[in-house]
Amino acid sequence: MVVPGGLASDLSAEAARALADVVRAVCAETVELRDIYDEHEGVRDRFTGTGRLEPERAARLGVVGLVGR
């Protein structure tokens, strides 16, 4: 568990290995997604102008689901 100033308990060696495996997988996926983004103009076009939707605006627009969160 993460607590202010550090950890409440140490990770076991097995948990540390599992966490490292997840981090490696996320890094590999991120590189792959970045390559797709860089290589496809249509993908880049879809992201142009996208950003954070403030909760107040989401409520005003009636946005629900994943976008509304």
N, CA, C, O and CB atoms as a CASP TS submission, in Angstrom:
PFRMAT TS
TARGET T0000
AUTHOR 0000-0000-0000
METHOD Language model
MODEL 1
PARENT N/A
ATOM      1  N   MET     1       0.843  -1.167   0.000  1.00  0.00           N
ATOM      2  CA  MET     1       0.000   0.000   0.000  1.00  0.00           C
ATOM      3  C   MET     1       0.894   1.237   0.000  1.00  0.00           C
ATOM      4  O   MET     1       1.877   1.297   0.739  1.00  0.00           O
ATOM      5  CB  MET     1      -0.962  -0.006   1.216  1.00  0.00           C
ATOM      6  N   VAL     2       0.559   2.204  -0.815  1.00  0.00           N
ATOM      7  CA  VAL     2       1.309   3.453  -0.863  1.00  0.00           C
ATOM      8  C   VAL     2       0.738   4.391   0.192  1.00  0.00           C
ATOM      9  O   VAL     2      -0.473   4.594   0.277  1.00  0.00           O
ATOM     10  CB  VAL     2       1.250   4.101  -2.287  1.00  0.00           C
ATOM     11  N   VAL     3       1.632   4.956   0.989  1.00  0.00           N
ATOM     12  CA  VAL     3       1.231   5.933   2.002  1.00  0.00           C
ATOM     13  C   VAL     3       2.129   7.152   1.859  1.00  0.00           C
ATOM     14  O   VAL     3       3.236   7.033   1.335  1.00  0.00           O
ATOM     15  CB  VAL     3       1.319   5.332   3.450  1.00  0.00           C
ATOM     16  N   PRO     4       1.685   8.320   2.310  1.00  0.00           N
ATOM     17  CA  PRO     4       2.543   9.502   2.225  1.00  0.00           C
ATOM     18  C   PRO     4       3.897   9.227   2.875  1.00  0.00           C
ATOM     19  O   PRO     4       3.979   8.774   4.017  1.00  0.00           O
ATOM     20  CB  PRO     4       1.865  10.713   2.895  1.00  0.00           C
ATOM     21  N   GLY     5       4.938   9.507   2.132  1.00  0.00           N
ATOM     22  CA  GLY     5       6.285   9.321   2.668  1.00  0.00           C
ATOM     23  C   GLY     5       6.883   7.958   2.406  1.00  0.00           C
ATOM     24  O   GLY     5       8.026   7.714   2.792  1.00  0.00           O
ATOM     25  N   GLY     6       6.158   7.063   1.768  1.00  0.00           N
ATOM     26  CA  GLY     6       6.740   5.755   1.481  1.00  0.00           C
ATOM     27  C   GLY     6       5.692   4.668   1.392  1.00  0.00           C
ATOM     28  O   GLY     6       4.538   4.913   1.042  1.00  0.00           O
ATOM     29  N   LEU     7       6.123   3.459   1.717  1.00  0.00           N
ATOM     30  CA  LEU     7       5.245   2.297   1.664  1.00  0.00           C
ATOM     31  C   LEU     7       4.911   1.836   3.067  1.00  0.00           C
ATOM     32  O   LEU     7       5.742   1.934   3.970  1.00  0.00           O
ATOM     33  CB  LEU     7       5.891   1.158   0.865  1.00  0.00           C
ATOM     34  N   ALA     8       3.711   1.337   3.255  1.00  0.00           N
ATOM     35  CA  ALA     8       3.320   0.797   4.553  1.00  0.00           C
ATOM     36  C   ALA     8       4.004  -0.540   4.798  1.00  0.00           C
ATOM     37  O   ALA     8       4.236  -0.924   5.944  1.00  0.00           O
ATOM     38  CB  ALA     8       1.795   0.641   4.639  1.00  0.00           C
ATOM     39  N   SER     9       4.325  -1.247   3.720  1.00  0.00           N
ATOM     40  CA  SER     9       5.050  -2.513   3.834  1.00  0.00           C
ATOM     41  C   SER     9       5.858  -2.722   2.566  1.00  0.00           C
ATOM     42  O   SER     9       5.526  -2.192   1.506  1.00  0.00           O
ATOM     43  CB  SER     9       4.075  -3.708   4.077  1.00  0.00           C
ATOM     44  N   ASP    10       6.912  -3.496   2.688  1.00  0.00           N
ATOM     45  CA  ASP    10       7.770  -3.768   1.537  1.00  0.00           C
ATOM     46  C   ASP    10       7.091  -4.750   0.589  1.00  0.00           C
ATOM     47  O   ASP    10       6.287  -5.584   1.008  1.00  0.00           O
ATOM     48  CB  ASP    10       9.133  -4.321   1.996  1.00  0.00           C
ATOM     49  N   LEU    11       7.427  -4.638  -0.694  1.00  0.00           N
ATOM     50  CA  LEU    11       6.959  -5.607  -1.670  1.00  0.00           C
ATOM     51  C   LEU    11       7.771  -6.880  -1.523  1.00  0.00           C
ATOM     52  O   LEU    11       8.971  -6.837  -1.253  1.00  0.00           O
ATOM     53  CB  LEU    11       7.062  -5.048  -3.110  1.00  0.00           C
ATOM     54  N   SER    12       7.114  -7.996  -1.700  1.00  0.00           N
ATOM     55  CA  SER    12       7.854  -9.258  -1.737  1.00  0.00           C
ATOM     56  C   SER    12       8.623  -9.303  -3.054  1.00  0.00           C
ATOM     57  O   SER    12       8.321  -8.551  -3.981  1.00  0.00           O
ATOM     58  CB  SER    12       6.892 -10.502  -1.592  1.00  0.00           C
ATOM     59  N   ALA    13       9.607 -10.177  -3.131  1.00  0.00           N
ATOM     60  CA  ALA    13      10.382 -10.316  -4.368  1.00  0.00           C
ATOM     61  C   ALA    13       9.461 -10.713  -5.518  1.00  0.00           C
ATOM     62  O   ALA    13       9.616 -10.229  -6.639  1.00  0.00           O
ATOM     63  CB  ALA    13      11.514 -11.364  -4.194  1.00  0.00           C
ATOM     64  N   GLU    14       8.509 -11.587  -5.241  1.00  0.00           N
ATOM     65  CA  GLU    14       7.566 -12.024  -6.272  1.00  0.00           C
ATOM     66  C   GLU    14       6.694 -10.865  -6.748  1.00  0.00           C
ATOM     67  O   GLU    14       6.465 -10.713  -7.948  1.00  0.00           O
ATOM     68  CB  GLU    14       6.685 -13.162  -5.741  1.00  0.00           C
ATOM     69  N   ALA    15       6.210 -10.054  -5.820  1.00  0.00           N
ATOM     70  CA  ALA    15       5.385  -8.902  -6.187  1.00  0.00           C
ATOM     71  C   ALA    15       6.202  -7.885  -6.974  1.00  0.00           C
ATOM     72  O   ALA    15       5.693  -7.282  -7.919  1.00  0.00           O
ATOM     73  CB  ALA    15       4.786  -8.245  -4.935  1.00  0.00           C
ATOM     74  N   ALA    16       7.458  -7.690  -6.595  1.00  0.00           N
ATOM     75  CA  ALA    16       8.326  -6.751  -7.310  1.00  0.00           C
ATOM     76  C   ALA    16       8.559  -7.227  -8.739  1.00  0.00           C
ATOM     77  O   ALA    16       8.554  -6.424  -9.673  1.00  0.00           O
ATOM     78  CB  ALA    16       9.673  -6.587  -6.576  1.00  0.00           C
ATOM     79  N   ARG    17       8.765  -8.537  -8.911  1.00  0.00           N
ATOM     80  CA  ARG    17       8.944  -9.087 -10.264  1.00  0.00           C
ATOM     81  C   ARG    17       7.670  -8.913 -11.087  1.00  0.00           C
ATOM     82  O   ARG    17       7.730  -8.544 -12.260  1.00  0.00           O
ATOM     83  CB  ARG    17       9.335 -10.584 -10.198  1.00  0.00           C
ATOM     84  N   ALA    18       6.525  -9.179 -10.475  1.00  0.00           N
ATOM     85  CA  ALA    18       5.250  -9.033 -11.189  1.00  0.00           C
ATOM     86  C   ALA    18       5.031  -7.581 -11.599  1.00  0.00           C
ATOM     87  O   ALA    18       4.589  -7.310 -12.715  1.00  0.00           O
ATOM     88  CB  ALA    18       4.077  -9.521 -10.313  1.00  0.00           C
ATOM     89  N   LEU    19       5.337  -6.654 -10.704  1.00  0.00           N
ATOM     90  CA  LEU    19       5.196  -5.235 -11.016  1.00  0.00           C
ATOM     91  C   LEU    19       6.134  -4.837 -12.151  1.00  0.00           C
ATOM     92  O   LEU    19       5.738  -4.102 -13.056  1.00  0.00           O
ATOM     93  CB  LEU    19       5.476  -4.382  -9.771  1.00  0.00           C
ATOM     94  N   ALA    20       7.367  -5.318 -12.108  1.00  0.00           N
ATOM     95  CA  ALA    20       8.329  -5.016 -13.173  1.00  0.00           C
ATOM     96  C   ALA    20       7.843  -5.568 -14.511  1.00  0.00           C
ATOM     97  O   ALA    20       8.013  -4.925 -15.546  1.00  0.00           O
ATOM     98  CB  ALA    20       9.715  -5.598 -12.830  1.00  0.00           C
ATOM     99  N   ASP    21       7.237  -6.760 -14.492  1.00  0.00           N
ATOM    100  CA  ASP    21       6.698  -7.344 -15.729  1.00  0.00           C
ATOM    101  C   ASP    21       5.584  -6.471 -16.305  1.00  0.00           C
ATOM    102  O   ASP    21       5.525  -6.254 -17.516  1.00  0.00           O
ATOM    103  CB  ASP    21       6.169  -8.769 -15.465  1.00  0.00           C
ATOM    104  N   VAL    22       4.714  -5.979 -15.451  1.00  0.00           N
ATOM    105  CA  VAL    22       3.618  -5.114 -15.903  1.00  0.00           C
ATOM    106  C   VAL    22       4.170  -3.814 -16.475  1.00  0.00           C
ATOM    107  O   VAL    22       3.703  -3.344 -17.512  1.00  0.00           O
ATOM    108  CB  VAL    22       2.643  -4.816 -14.743  1.00  0.00           C
ATOM    109  N   VAL    23       5.154  -3.234 -15.808  1.00  0.00           N
ATOM    110  CA  VAL    23       5.752  -1.984 -16.289  1.00  0.00           C
ATOM    111  C   VAL    23       6.385  -2.201 -17.657  1.00  0.00           C
ATOM    112  O   VAL    23       6.232  -1.366 -18.549  1.00  0.00           O
ATOM    113  CB  VAL    23       6.807  -1.454 -15.286  1.00  0.00           C
ATOM    114  N   ARG    24       7.095  -3.318 -17.833  1.00  0.00           N
ATOM    115  CA  ARG    24       7.699  -3.609 -19.143  1.00  0.00           C
ATOM    116  C   ARG    24       6.625  -3.751 -20.219  1.00  0.00           C
ATOM    117  O   ARG    24       6.790  -3.246 -21.330  1.00  0.00           O
ATOM    118  CB  ARG    24       8.549  -4.896 -19.073  1.00  0.00           C
ATOM    119  N   ALA    25       5.531  -4.431 -19.898  1.00  0.00           N
ATOM    120  CA  ALA    25       4.451  -4.620 -20.871  1.00  0.00           C
ATOM    121  C   ALA    25       3.808  -3.286 -21.239  1.00  0.00           C
ATOM    122  O   ALA    25       3.523  -3.038 -22.411  1.00  0.00           O
ATOM    123  CB  ALA    25       3.388  -5.582 -20.315  1.00  0.00           C
ATOM    124  N   VAL    26       3.580  -2.433 -20.255  1.00  0.00           N
ATOM    125  CA  VAL    26       2.990  -1.116 -20.521  1.00  0.00           C
ATOM    126  C   VAL    26       3.937  -0.278 -21.374  1.00  0.00           C
ATOM    127  O   VAL    26       3.499   0.407 -22.298  1.00  0.00           O
ATOM    128  CB  VAL    26       2.667  -0.381 -19.196  1.00  0.00           C
ATOM    129  N   CYS    27       5.219  -0.329 -21.070  1.00  0.00           N
ATOM    130  CA  CYS    27       6.200   0.424 -21.871  1.00  0.00           C
ATOM    131  C   CYS    27       6.203  -0.056 -23.319  1.00  0.00           C
ATOM    132  O   CYS    27       6.228   0.759 -24.241  1.00  0.00           O
ATOM    133  CB  CYS    27       7.616   0.285 -21.268  1.00  0.00           C
ATOM    134  N   ALA    28       6.178  -1.370 -23.528  1.00  0.00           N
ATOM    135  CA  ALA    28       6.168  -1.915 -24.885  1.00  0.00           C
ATOM    136  C   ALA    28       4.907  -1.486 -25.624  1.00  0.00           C
ATOM    137  O   ALA    28       4.968  -1.115 -26.796  1.00  0.00           O
ATOM    138  CB  ALA    28       6.270  -3.449 -24.853  1.00  0.00           C
ATOM    139  N   GLU    29       3.769  -1.536 -24.945  1.00  0.00           N
ATOM    140  CA  GLU    29       2.505  -1.125 -25.562  1.00  0.00           C
ATOM    141  C   GLU    29       2.532   0.361 -25.906  1.00  0.00           C
ATOM    142  O   GLU    29       2.034   0.771 -26.955  1.00  0.00           O
ATOM    143  CB  GLU    29       1.320  -1.432 -24.624  1.00  0.00           C
ATOM    144  N   THR    30       3.110   1.158 -25.027  1.00  0.00           N
ATOM    145  CA  THR    30       3.199   2.599 -25.264  1.00  0.00           C
ATOM    146  C   THR    30       4.046   2.893 -26.496  1.00  0.00           C
ATOM    147  O   THR    30       3.691   3.743 -27.313  1.00  0.00           O
ATOM    148  CB  THR    30       3.786   3.311 -24.038  1.00  0.00           C
ATOM    149  N   VAL    31       5.161   2.190 -26.626  1.00  0.00           N
ATOM    150  CA  VAL    31       6.020   2.372 -27.803  1.00  0.00           C
ATOM    151  C   VAL    31       5.257   1.985 -29.064  1.00  0.00           C
ATOM    152  O   VAL    31       5.323   2.688 -30.072  1.00  0.00           O
ATOM    153  CB  VAL    31       7.318   1.530 -27.676  1.00  0.00           C
ATOM    154  N   GLU    32       4.534   0.868 -29.010  1.00  0.00           N
ATOM    155  CA  GLU    32       3.764   0.422 -30.171  1.00  0.00           C
ATOM    156  C   GLU    32       2.688   1.445 -30.547  1.00  0.00           C
ATOM    157  O   GLU    32       2.508   1.760 -31.724  1.00  0.00           O
ATOM    158  CB  GLU    32       3.117  -0.944 -29.889  1.00  0.00           C
ATOM    159  N   LEU    33       1.986   1.955 -29.553  1.00  0.00           N
ATOM    160  CA  LEU    33       0.950   2.958 -29.829  1.00  0.00           C
ATOM    161  C   LEU    33       1.549   4.250 -30.372  1.00  0.00           C
ATOM    162  O   LEU    33       0.962   4.892 -31.243  1.00  0.00           O
ATOM    163  CB  LEU    33       0.148   3.253 -28.561  1.00  0.00           C
ATOM    164  N   ARG    34       2.712   4.631 -29.860  1.00  0.00           N
ATOM    165  CA  ARG    34       3.371   5.840 -30.363  1.00  0.00           C
ATOM    166  C   ARG    34       3.769   5.657 -31.826  1.00  0.00           C
ATOM    167  O   ARG    34       3.632   6.574 -32.635  1.00  0.00           O
ATOM    168  CB  ARG    34       4.615   6.180 -29.507  1.00  0.00           C
ATOM    169  N   ASP    35       4.263   4.463 -32.155  1.00  0.00           N
ATOM    170  CA  ASP    35       4.626   4.180 -33.547  1.00  0.00           C
ATOM    171  C   ASP    35       3.406   4.283 -34.462  1.00  0.00           C
ATOM    172  O   ASP    35       3.486   4.856 -35.549  1.00  0.00           O
ATOM    173  CB  ASP    35       5.257   2.780 -33.665  1.00  0.00           C
ATOM    174  N   ILE    36       2.286   3.730 -34.022  1.00  0.00           N
ATOM    175  CA  ILE    36       1.053   3.819 -34.819  1.00  0.00           C
ATOM    176  C   ILE    36       0.660   5.280 -35.006  1.00  0.00           C
ATOM    177  O   ILE    36       0.324   5.704 -36.112  1.00  0.00           O
ATOM    178  CB  ILE    36      -0.104   3.032 -34.141  1.00  0.00           C
ATOM    179  N   TYR    37       0.705   6.045 -33.922  1.00  0.00           N
ATOM    180  CA  TYR    37       0.367   7.470 -33.981  1.00  0.00           C
ATOM    181  C   TYR    37       1.273   8.198 -34.968  1.00  0.00           C
ATOM    182  O   TYR    37       0.799   8.977 -35.795  1.00  0.00           O
ATOM    183  CB  TYR    37       0.479   8.110 -32.587  1.00  0.00           C
ATOM    184  N   ASP    38       2.572   7.944 -34.878  1.00  0.00           N
ATOM    185  CA  ASP    38       3.538   8.631 -35.733  1.00  0.00           C
ATOM    186  C   ASP    38       3.394   8.255 -37.207  1.00  0.00           C
ATOM    187  O   ASP    38       3.652   9.079 -38.085  1.00  0.00           O
ATOM    188  CB  ASP    38       4.943   8.324 -35.268  1.00  0.00           C
ATOM    189  N   GLU    39       2.984   7.015 -37.482  1.00  0.00           N
ATOM    190  CA  GLU    39       2.964   6.514 -38.852  1.00  0.00           C
ATOM    191  C   GLU    39       1.641   6.743 -39.588  1.00  0.00           C
ATOM    192  O   GLU    39       1.580   6.547 -40.802  1.00  0.00           O
ATOM    193  CB  GLU    39       3.269   5.057 -38.844  1.00  0.00           C
ATOM    194  N   HIS    40       0.592   7.150 -38.889  1.00  0.00           N
ATOM    195  CA  HIS    40      -0.718   7.265 -39.525  1.00  0.00           C
ATOM    196  C   HIS    40      -1.309   8.653 -39.313  1.00  0.00           C
ATOM    197  O   HIS    40      -1.716   9.018 -38.210  1.00  0.00           O
ATOM    198  CB  HIS    40      -1.671   6.199 -38.981  1.00  0.00           C
ATOM    199  N   GLU    41      -1.343   9.404 -40.389  1.00  0.00           N
ATOM    200  CA  GLU    41      -1.856  10.771 -40.315  1.00  0.00           C
ATOM    201  C   GLU    41      -3.309  10.810 -39.850  1.00  0.00           C
ATOM    202  O   GLU    41      -3.704  11.725 -39.128  1.00  0.00           O
ATOM    203  CB  GLU    41      -1.730  11.450 -41.671  1.00  0.00           C
ATOM    204  N   GLY    42      -4.100   9.827 -40.257  1.00  0.00           N
ATOM    205  CA  GLY    42      -5.502   9.788 -39.854  1.00  0.00           C
ATOM    206  C   GLY    42      -5.665   9.654 -38.348  1.00  0.00           C
ATOM    207  O   GLY    42      -6.578  10.236 -37.761  1.00  0.00           O
ATOM    208  N   VAL    43      -4.784   8.891 -37.731  1.00  0.00           N
ATOM    209  CA  VAL    43      -4.825   8.752 -36.271  1.00  0.00           C
ATOM    210  C   VAL    43      -4.479  10.091 -35.628  1.00  0.00           C
ATOM    211  O   VAL    43      -5.152  10.535 -34.698  1.00  0.00           O
ATOM    212  CB  VAL    43      -3.844   7.639 -35.785  1.00  0.00           C
ATOM    213  N   ARG    44      -3.434  10.724 -36.127  1.00  0.00           N
ATOM    214  CA  ARG    44      -3.047  12.036 -35.585  1.00  0.00           C
ATOM    215  C   ARG    44      -4.181  13.044 -35.739  1.00  0.00           C
ATOM    216  O   ARG    44      -4.442  13.833 -34.831  1.00  0.00           O
ATOM    217  CB  ARG    44      -1.778  12.559 -36.287  1.00  0.00           C
ATOM    218  N   ASP    45      -4.857  13.019 -36.893  1.00  0.00           N
ATOM    219  CA  ASP    45      -5.967  13.943 -37.123  1.00  0.00           C
ATOM    220  C   ASP    45      -7.078  13.761 -36.085  1.00  0.00           C
ATOM    221  O   ASP    45      -7.693  14.734 -35.650  1.00  0.00           O
ATOM    222  CB  ASP    45      -6.532  13.746 -38.530  1.00  0.00           C
ATOM    223  N   ARG    46      -7.327  12.516 -35.693  1.00  0.00           N
ATOM    224  CA  ARG    46      -8.395  12.254 -34.714  1.00  0.00           C
ATOM    225  C   ARG    46      -8.063  12.824 -33.344  1.00  0.00           C
ATOM    226  O   ARG    46      -8.962  13.131 -32.562  1.00  0.00           O
ATOM    227  CB  ARG    46      -8.648  10.754 -34.595  1.00  0.00           C
ATOM    228  N   PHE    47      -6.767  12.967 -33.048  1.00  0.00           N
ATOM    229  CA  PHE    47      -6.362  13.488 -31.745  1.00  0.00           C
ATOM    230  C   PHE    47      -6.213  15.005 -31.731  1.00  0.00           C
ATOM    231  O   PHE    47      -6.111  15.602 -30.659  1.00  0.00           O
ATOM    232  CB  PHE    47      -5.065  12.854 -31.325  1.00  0.00           C
ATOM    233  N   THR    48      -6.200  15.628 -32.887  1.00  0.00           N
ATOM    234  CA  THR    48      -6.053  17.079 -32.954  1.00  0.00           C
ATOM    235  C   THR    48      -7.240  17.748 -32.273  1.00  0.00           C
ATOM    236  O   THR    48      -8.396  17.485 -32.606  1.00  0.00           O
ATOM    237  CB  THR    48      -5.929  17.553 -34.421  1.00  0.00           C
ATOM    238  N   GLY    49      -6.938  18.603 -31.331  1.00  0.00           N
ATOM    239  CA  GLY    49      -7.984  19.328 -30.627  1.00  0.00           C
ATOM    240  C   GLY    49      -8.620  18.566 -29.477  1.00  0.00           C
ATOM    241  O   GLY    49      -9.551  19.067 -28.845  1.00  0.00           O
ATOM    242  N   THR    50      -8.134  17.362 -29.194  1.00  0.00           N
ATOM    243  CA  THR    50      -8.694  16.614 -28.067  1.00  0.00           C
ATOM    244  C   THR    50      -8.009  17.040 -26.785  1.00  0.00           C
ATOM    245  O   THR    50      -6.901  17.574 -26.811  1.00  0.00           O
ATOM    246  CB  THR    50      -8.543  15.092 -28.279  1.00  0.00           C
ATOM    247  N   GLY    51      -8.652  16.810 -25.694  1.00  0.00           N
ATOM    248  CA  GLY    51      -8.078  17.179 -24.403  1.00  0.00           C
ATOM    249  C   GLY    51      -9.006  16.801 -23.272  1.00  0.00           C
ATOM    250  O   GLY    51      -9.904  15.973 -23.429  1.00  0.00           O
ATOM    251  N   ARG    52      -8.778  17.410 -22.150  1.00  0.00           N
ATOM    252  CA  ARG    52      -9.542  17.112 -20.943  1.00  0.00           C
ATOM    253  C   ARG    52     -10.899  17.810 -21.002  1.00  0.00           C
ATOM    254  O   ARG    52     -10.999  18.978 -21.378  1.00  0.00           O
ATOM    255  CB  ARG    52      -8.762  17.545 -19.679  1.00  0.00           C
ATOM    256  N   LEU    53     -11.930  17.077 -20.627  1.00  0.00           N
ATOM    257  CA  LEU    53     -13.277  17.633 -20.548  1.00  0.00           C
ATOM    258  C   LEU    53     -13.589  17.863 -19.075  1.00  0.00           C
ATOM    259  O   LEU    53     -13.716  16.912 -18.303  1.00  0.00           O
ATOM    260  CB  LEU    53     -14.340  16.683 -21.222  1.00  0.00           C
ATOM    261  N   GLU    54     -13.710  19.113 -18.697  1.00  0.00           N
ATOM    262  CA  GLU    54     -13.968  19.460 -17.298  1.00  0.00           C
ATOM    263  C   GLU    54     -15.318  18.893 -16.858  1.00  0.00           C
ATOM    264  O   GLU    54     -16.266  18.886 -17.643  1.00  0.00           O
ATOM    265  CB  GLU    54     -13.937  20.998 -17.101  1.00  0.00           C
ATOM    266  N   PRO    55     -15.419  18.417 -15.610  1.00  0.00           N
ATOM    267  CA  PRO    55     -16.673  17.821 -15.120  1.00  0.00           C
ATOM    268  C   PRO    55     -17.893  18.725 -15.293  1.00  0.00           C
ATOM    269  O   PRO    55     -18.975  18.246 -15.630  1.00  0.00           O
ATOM    270  CB  PRO    55     -16.527  17.468 -13.665  1.00  0.00           C
ATOM    271  N   GLU    56     -17.726  20.009 -15.067  1.00  0.00           N
ATOM    272  CA  GLU    56     -18.849  20.934 -15.209  1.00  0.00           C
ATOM    273  C   GLU    56     -19.356  20.972 -16.648  1.00  0.00           C
ATOM    274  O   GLU    56     -20.563  20.976 -16.888  1.00  0.00           O
ATOM    275  CB  GLU    56     -18.442  22.339 -14.760  1.00  0.00           C
ATOM    276  N   ARG    57     -18.440  21.000 -17.588  1.00  0.00           N
ATOM    277  CA  ARG    57     -18.830  21.025 -19.001  1.00  0.00           C
ATOM    278  C   ARG    57     -19.456  19.691 -19.403  1.00  0.00           C
ATOM    279  O   ARG    57     -20.440  19.663 -20.142  1.00  0.00           O
ATOM    280  CB  ARG    57     -17.609  21.337 -19.899  1.00  0.00           C
ATOM    281  N   ALA    58     -18.888  18.587 -18.920  1.00  0.00           N
ATOM    282  CA  ALA    58     -19.453  17.270 -19.224  1.00  0.00           C
ATOM    283  C   ALA    58     -20.896  17.185 -18.737  1.00  0.00           C
ATOM    284  O   ALA    58     -21.766  16.672 -19.442  1.00  0.00           O
ATOM    285  CB  ALA    58     -18.606  16.152 -18.579  1.00  0.00           C
ATOM    286  N   ALA    59     -21.147  17.692 -17.528  1.00  0.00           N
ATOM    287  CA  ALA    59     -22.509  17.680 -16.980  1.00  0.00           C
ATOM    288  C   ALA    59     -23.434  18.559 -17.811  1.00  0.00           C
ATOM    289  O   ALA    59     -24.572  18.183 -18.089  1.00  0.00           O
ATOM    290  CB  ALA    59     -22.506  18.153 -15.516  1.00  0.00           C
ATOM    291  N   ARG    60     -22.947  19.718 -18.201  1.00  0.00           N
ATOM    292  CA  ARG    60     -23.755  20.656 -18.989  1.00  0.00           C
ATOM    293  C   ARG    60     -24.112  20.056 -20.352  1.00  0.00           C
ATOM    294  O   ARG    60     -25.204  20.282 -20.875  1.00  0.00           O
ATOM    295  CB  ARG    60     -23.000  21.990 -19.177  1.00  0.00           C
ATOM    296  N   LEU    61     -23.170  19.285 -20.921  1.00  0.00           N
ATOM    297  CA  LEU    61     -23.398  18.678 -22.231  1.00  0.00           C
ATOM    298  C   LEU    61     -24.155  17.355 -22.140  1.00  0.00           C
ATOM    299  O   LEU    61     -24.566  16.796 -23.157  1.00  0.00           O
ATOM    300  CB  LEU    61     -22.075  18.459 -22.933  1.00  0.00           C
ATOM    301  N   GLY    62     -24.336  16.857 -20.911  1.00  0.00           N
ATOM    302  CA  GLY    62     -25.029  15.583 -20.734  1.00  0.00           C
ATOM    303  C   GLY    62     -24.186  14.384 -21.107  1.00  0.00           C
ATOM    304  O   GLY    62     -24.719  13.332 -21.460  1.00  0.00           O
ATOM    305  N   VAL    63     -22.872  14.534 -21.031  1.00  0.00           N
ATOM    306  CA  VAL    63     -21.959  13.451 -21.390  1.00  0.00           C
ATOM    307  C   VAL    63     -22.025  12.371 -20.316  1.00  0.00           C
ATOM    308  O   VAL    63     -22.033  12.671 -19.122  1.00  0.00           O
ATOM    309  CB  VAL    63     -20.500  13.978 -21.558  1.00  0.00           C
ATOM    310  N   VAL    64     -22.073  11.111 -20.747  1.00  0.00           N
ATOM    311  CA  VAL    64     -22.143   9.988 -19.812  1.00  0.00           C
ATOM    312  C   VAL    64     -21.092   8.944 -20.180  1.00  0.00           C
ATOM    313  O   VAL    64     -20.382   9.092 -21.175  1.00  0.00           O
ATOM    314  CB  VAL    64     -23.560   9.358 -19.811  1.00  0.00           C
ATOM    315  N   GLY    65     -21.000   7.906 -19.386  1.00  0.00           N
ATOM    316  CA  GLY    65     -20.098   6.800 -19.673  1.00  0.00           C
ATOM    317  C   GLY    65     -18.645   7.177 -19.468  1.00  0.00           C
ATOM    318  O   GLY    65     -18.317   8.037 -18.651  1.00  0.00           O
ATOM    319  N   LEU    66     -17.778   6.515 -20.228  1.00  0.00           N
ATOM    320  CA  LEU    66     -16.333   6.711 -20.094  1.00  0.00           C
ATOM    321  C   LEU    66     -15.947   8.170 -20.267  1.00  0.00           C
ATOM    322  O   LEU    66     -15.152   8.694 -19.487  1.00  0.00           O
ATOM    323  CB  LEU    66     -15.588   5.858 -21.107  1.00  0.00           C
ATOM    324  N   VAL    67     -16.484   8.820 -21.257  1.00  0.00           N
ATOM    325  CA  VAL    67     -16.154  10.224 -21.507  1.00  0.00           C
ATOM    326  C   VAL    67     -16.617  11.099 -20.351  1.00  0.00           C
ATOM    327  O   VAL    67     -15.923  12.042 -19.971  1.00  0.00           O
ATOM    328  CB  VAL    67     -16.790  10.703 -22.822  1.00  0.00           C
ATOM    329  N   GLY    68     -17.767  10.799 -19.796  1.00  0.00           N
ATOM    330  CA  GLY    68     -18.310  11.581 -18.696  1.00  0.00           C
ATOM    331  C   GLY    68     -17.536  11.439 -17.404  1.00  0.00           C
ATOM    332  O   GLY    68     -17.597  12.307 -16.533  1.00  0.00           O
ATOM    333  N   ARG    69     -16.809  10.345 -17.284  1.00  0.00           N
ATOM    334  CA  ARG    69     -16.020  10.146 -16.069  1.00  0.00           C
ATOM    335  C   ARG    69     -14.789  10.995 -16.114  1.00  0.00           C
ATOM    336  O   ARG    69     -13.988  10.971 -15.179  1.00  0.00           O
ATOM    337  CB  ARG    69     -15.641   8.681 -15.888  1.00  0.00           C
TER
END
